[in-house]
Amino acid sequence: MSKFLILPVTRHVNAAAVAQSVAQALPQAAVFNPVQDACAVEQLLAAGKGDDWLDDLIGKTAALNAQNLVIQGITPDADHLLLSGKNTDLATSFNTQIIFAVTGDNSAEVAKRVELAKQAFAGKTVTFAGVICDNPKVAELTQLPYLGSAAQVSGLNPAAGETDRVSPAQFRFNMMQKAREANKRIVLPEGSEPRTVRAAAICHEKGIARCVLLANPAAVHAVAESLNITLPDSLEIIDPETIAEQYVAPMCELRKSKGMTEEQAREQLKDTVVLGTMMMAQNDVDGLVSGAVHTTANTIRPALQLIKTAPNASIVSSVFFMLLEGQTVVYGDCAVNPNPTAEQLAEIAIQSADSAKAFGIEPRVAMISYSTINSGSGPDVDLVIEATKLVKEKRPDLPVDGPLQYDAAVVPSVAKSKAPNSPVAGKATVFIFPNLTTGNCTYKAVQRNANVLSVGPMLQGLRKPVNDLSRGALVEDIVYTVALTAIQAQQQAA
């Protein structure tokens, strides 16, 4: 689907009429107005729910099932100034081509307004399709294609702006839809932890997953009451003490090679993470999310002992989905493996590429280093060179290149200079870091300084999905991780 955003730049532009005119010039096109009720949208924005608004718009436009989509941009309005600033978000969330719609006899003045409007997109990956106006000279002054008047549009090229970038809004929408369709039962061992209780309630309200809180029911209700959380009737709360005994014998069987006794099993099952993992091992739940108060090791160790790695995996690794402005990319490994060997790094790359594909992101894998191609040398560079070679041998279907410096991986102009023949440079979507120090520091720096939402870590390589939370996780982080886990469970069951 090609998408166009009509951006009114001057007063007296009838954005609805221009949108209709553009749609008539395109095959199988639909017009979409993102603001049916300005006051209602502003209330959402004021409540900090701008992402919910954008996600809802993604869903509504998907339902139109159109070959081409024309989005009616928001006209500047003194009564709704907050809204007019959201055209940039619309452009990046839908990855649109931008059409400037202008009126006015003074071509120089109108062209100046167009140039000012373009500055709102400085540093953003967008395509300017052209200008619609009554005076073709405006297009000449702005060096943009002239698309005709508001009444007669021509010269549009739908394919010019087509992209496989997945915007954050599109990623969130797709993730929630897939999780709802999966309808999986996910256990949360930290059942009375306040953020976890709120997240579980949200998951049930939105139909994301069937959550199971492992905790004393009275403790959960006390937390909910103190935070004014309404617990849905469908939300399961299971007292660990009432079910632990049924997992003693199965746990002894799973750990018989280690000589585990019933007494030892009972003691370990007092840990709700271990209990939740046994529930998953016995197919009583489909996945597990923990880590709001437990360490990564506390979450992963029981899974490695009781669930084991997937048949085709020799290592467990992790990825974060980084919701950058206009594009969602994958970072790995940022949470598990401190100093992977070349073989392990290659497997991390393959696992991460497959995870990207599973979540709708076309994988183009950049093996990150301080060197691009042959600009540097040393053992660390050699590691990445060898890992890249192994990925190409094992998965010739994957676009992969390395070593690449980060700027060469993401900036087309740098890629053209440093790696002109690379199939990945300048357009990477999966970034594989050479060690945990680099990966962890990079994702946190991007997350915090660029105010980017990071979803994860999502663990890869286990036979059943177990996912670890940061102990600084926000409620929305937990909700998204539950959704990821539900999708993984569906994919592994397929």
Buried (B, 14 or more C-beta within 10 A) or exposed (E): BBBBBBBBBBEEBBBEBBBBBBBEBBEEBBBBEBBEEBEEBBEBBEEEBBBBBBBBBBBEBBEEEBEBBBBBBBBBEEEBEBBBEBBBBBBBBBBBBBBBBBBBEEBEEBBBBBBEBBEBBEEEBBBBBBBBBBBEEBBEBBEBBBBBBBEEBEEBEBEEBEBEBBBBBBBBBBBBBBBBEBBBBBBBBBBBBBBBBBBBBBBBEEEBBBBBBBBBBEBBBEBBEEEEBEBEEEBBBBBBEEBBEEBBEBBBEBBEEEEBEEEBBBEBBEBBBBBBBBBBBBEBBBBBBBBBBBEBEBBBBBBBBBBBBBEEBEBBBBBBBBBBBBBBBBBBBBBBBEEBEBBBBBBBBBBBBBBBBBBBBBBBBBBBBBBBBEBEEEEBBBBBBBBBBBBBEBBEEBBBBBBBBBBBBBBEEBBEBBBEEBEBBBBBBBBBBBBBEBBBEBBBEBBEEEEBBBBBBBBBBBBBBBBBBBEEBEBBBBBBBBBBBBBBBBBBEE
